[in-house]
Amino acid sequence: MKKFVVLYFAQQSAQAQMAESSPEAAQEGMKAWMEWAARAGDGIVDMGSPLGAGTEITATGATEAKTGAAGYSILQADDLAGAQALLDGHPHLMMPGASIQVYETLDLPGM
């Protein structure tokens, strides 16, 4: 099985979303995530977590990251299509403007 890094993007940061959610809305959101996790089953290597503020580091310095990455997960599947199928109906996509990016991890040469 191949491994895939899943990045969740949102117009609002995960911290802001959690701060603005009522306890009931937060509970419903977690229920939807747990239902997705049950469907994905062994395809989930690491459920991941929400992400806070980030920094973009370049050769000339560091600045606040502006990509809107809100969280991550790590999945396993036979191929990219299989990883994409695991994300079908994912609850993150219920948020306005939300998206998910999936990247296959590659082995380092000689490792």
C-alpha positions in Angstrom: 0.0 0.0 0.0 1.1 3.5 -0.7 0.8 6.4 1.8 -0.9 9.7 1.1 -0.7 13.0 2.9 -4.1 14.7 2.9 -4.2 18.5 3.5 -7.5 20.2 4.4 -7.9 23.8 3.3 -10.5 26.3 4.5 -11.3 29.9 4.1 -11.3 30.2 7.9 -8.6 28.8 10.1 -9.3 25.7 12.2 -8.7 27.8 15.4 -11.3 30.4 14.3 -13.8 27.7 13.3 -13.5 26.0 16.7 -13.7 29.3 18.6 -16.9 30.2 16.8 -18.6 26.8 17.0 -21.2 26.1 19.6 -20.7 23.0 21.6 -23.6 21.3 19.7 -22.1 22.3 16.3 -18.7 21.0 17.4 -20.2 17.7 18.6 -22.0 17.3 15.2 -18.8 18.1 13.4 -16.9 15.4 15.3 -19.7 12.9 14.8 -19.4 13.5 11.0 -15.7 13.0 11.1 -16.0 9.8 13.2 -18.6 8.4 10.7 -16.1 9.2 7.8 -13.3 7.5 9.8 -15.5 4.4 10.3 -16.1 4.3 6.5 -12.5 4.8 5.7 -11.4 2.1 8.1 -7.9 0.7 7.7 -7.3 3.3 5.0 -6.5 5.8 7.8 -2.9 5.6 9.0 -3.1 8.8 11.1 -6.4 10.6 11.6 -4.3 13.8 11.9 -5.4 17.0 13.6 -6.3 20.6 13.0 -3.5 23.0 12.2 -2.8 26.3 13.9 -0.9 29.3 12.6 1.9 28.5 10.2 5.1 30.0 9.0 6.5 29.9 5.4 10.3 29.6 5.5 12.5 30.6 2.5 16.2 31.2 1.9 15.6 34.9 2.7 13.5 34.5 5.9 10.2 33.6 7.3 6.7 35.0 7.0 3.2 34.0 8.1 1.9 31.1 5.9 -1.1 32.2 3.9 -2.2 28.9 2.3 -5.2 28.3 4.7 -4.1 24.8 5.6 -6.6 23.8 8.3 -5.6 20.2 9.0 -4.0 17.0 7.8 -4.5 13.2 7.7 -2.4 10.3 6.4 -4.1 7.6 4.4 -3.0 4.4 2.7 -4.4 3.0 -0.5 -3.2 1.1 -3.6 -3.1 4.3 -5.7 -4.2 7.9 -5.9 -7.6 6.9 -7.1 -8.1 4.7 -4.1 -7.0 7.5 -1.7 -9.5 9.8 -3.5 -12.2 7.3 -3.0 -11.6 7.2 0.7 -12.3 10.9 0.8 -15.6 10.6 -1.0 -18.3 12.4 1.0 -15.7 13.8 3.5 -17.3 16.1 6.1 -14.6 18.8 5.6 -16.2 19.5 2.2 -19.4 20.6 3.8 -17.7 23.9 4.8 -18.1 26.8 2.3 -15.0 27.2 0.2 -13.3 24.1 1.7 -11.0 21.8 -0.4 -8.8 18.8 0.1 -5.5 18.1 -1.5 -3.9 14.6 -1.6 -0.2 13.9 -2.2 1.4 10.4 -2.6 4.5 10.0 -0.4 7.5 8.8 -2.3 10.4 6.7 -1.0 13.7 8.4 -0.6 16.3 7.0 -3.0 18.6 4.6 -1.2 16.4 4.3 1.9 
